[in-house]
Every structure is written in C-alpha cells, then in structure tokens.
C-alpha cells in the first residue's frame, strides 16, 4: 500500500472584496484586523444561532399558552 505524497502547503490567502492577498506578507496591523473580523464573524454566527433557539422556544411557549387559555373564559370586548 502506498502512502500519498505530501501535498505542498499552500500559503494562506485572504480574499476581500474580490481581491486576493498573501496573508503572510500583510503587515501585522492588517493581520490583526483580519483576526478581529474572524472573531466578529464567529460571534455573529453564535448569536444568530442563539436567536434561532430563542425563537423556537418562544414559539413553543406560545403554543402552550394558546392550549392552556382554551379552557379559560376571556374578558368581554370593551364596548
């Protein structure tokens, strides 16, 4: 059985607004901005997922509330 030849490691590339950049050659300040954007993207995904969970939970509670209120007489509409 042959082991596959190791592939050449491709340098990391930043693609931003349709342009490609060699990440290793960028100034440290720019690399920090890229890392900051990656963290921000991860946090956005995390909070979007949290919002989805909250929406499902709220929908479930609304269904339960609707079910429980079926046996309770509501107040009459104001005249």
Secondary structure, 3 states (H helix, E strand, C coil): CCCCCCCCCCCCEEEECCEEEEHHHCCHHHHHHHHHHHHHHHHHHHHHHHHHHHHHHHHHHHHHHHHHHCCCCCCCCCC
